Amino acid sequence: MPEGADRAPPLPPDLERSLTRFLHALDDDRPLGVAVSGGSDSLGLLTALASLLPPRRLVALTVDHGLRPASAEEARRVKAQCRSLGLRHETLRWDGPRPTSGLQAAARAARYRLLGTAAGRLGLAAVLTAHTRDDQCETLAMRRARSPSDAAAGLAGIPPATLFDGRLWVLRPLLDISRATIRAHLSARRIAWIDDPSNADPRFERVRVRAALEAGPADPADLAAAAGIAAARGALARAAAAYIRSAAEVEHGGQVRIGLPREAGPAVITAGLEALIDLCGGAARPLDRRGKATLRAAVHGWIGEGTGAADTLTLGRALLRRRGGALVIARENRGLGILRLDPGGSGVWDGRFLVRNLDRHAGLIVGVGREPGNPPLFGRDCGGVLQTSSEDWQQGLRRWREDEAVAGGFVCRRLAGRASRILPVHEWPLAQALAELVGCATFPPPPVTFSDRATASGCVTLR
């Protein structure tokens, strides 16, 4: 127990139980990062963990987005509080130009990018965030308003763990704990927190939903239903992963051929095909409700449980063609843009390939050829002109595997769909199967052991 922890008021019993269970389930003894804004939730998480772990096991990380005049001073206040606890603290600043639109999304992406870089540099097992049961209720209320169907994926709620950019596990150990419990813990220890003024701004949907929930608390059955949906989606992801491993192969140009064994069942086949559409299409968003319904109907027809299934189907920027008892899935031949990289720059082309320009002097242009599956082609940018006849013009057909990734002054690596950017823990088995299929880097397992049993407020529970 940290020095002085025995003199502090005890933790609320449910908070102590939840965090103790979480710490016992950890499979990694490296230090843990804690994202701390100075608000009640994150400060409560940090101080509670400081009561249970030695200081060397914790690193507090504050992201200063620079979007409010008070943000720098708030970061300094957090640093002072960490100093009083004997904890290491780092402020991560978002520098550089800001977009003229989509600022909140850009700030969120920058936050996880900064946290991921810090976690790698500091050798952290994961970064913990202080999402609470209140956050879970608010999220479910917002998603239900947009997608009232009980089967909607979003109604699984906030997952207890998410992998960002294939490298940073973000863990959420407080999804069972109320904000009131956390604030009672802070008040008992006379620890002041910072109130972000945006949390009271009714222009934001979450603020309005929070006010409505305070007027009439969420039904516990909603949390239980969310946990059930998440557990069911986890089981389906594992079954779909097994289906892909047994029935899919990559053909020339990156297109995928997969069998349609009736014994796999329509739900598993549909889940597997939806993942392959994401992989081959590279779309920024998953299929909408209409797209999902179209795919389900087609699968029933293809395996003989329905009628009128077309032999060719386009969904999520992917082209599906029936060939006997199998499907061939490839990127459709439209909307294929050009990516221009500065010397030393990097970017994602078509949502499917991560490209880094290793040349420090010449730009790189990534375009598309006419091969099946639409893999990328590469050319050097000489004064803005694509030199298609030069020796630098190369096909990327054999540049996808890690051991063959460097060629001609650039690196091109296949991505495993949206999972390469953001991966909820219950979808991890399916993402692994996609990565193995196309030979890209696999995803690190979560550093905490989960069971398959659903809880009343989380997607899965700790063992």
PyMOL commands that set and color helices and strands:
alter all, ss='L'
color gray80, all
select helices_A, chain A and resi 5-7+13-25+40-52+55-57+71-85+103-122+133-146+153-156+179-188+197-200+205-215+220-247+252-254+262-264+266-281+289-302+402-404+417-420+425-438
alter helices_A, ss='H'
color red, helices_A
select strands_A, chain A and resi 32-35+58-64+88-93+126-128+161-164+168-171+248-250+256-259+312-315+318-323+326-331+339-341+346-349+353-357+363-368+376-382+385-386+394-395+406-407+410-414+422-424
alter strands_A, ss='S'
color yellow, strands_A
deselect
rebuild
show_as cartoon
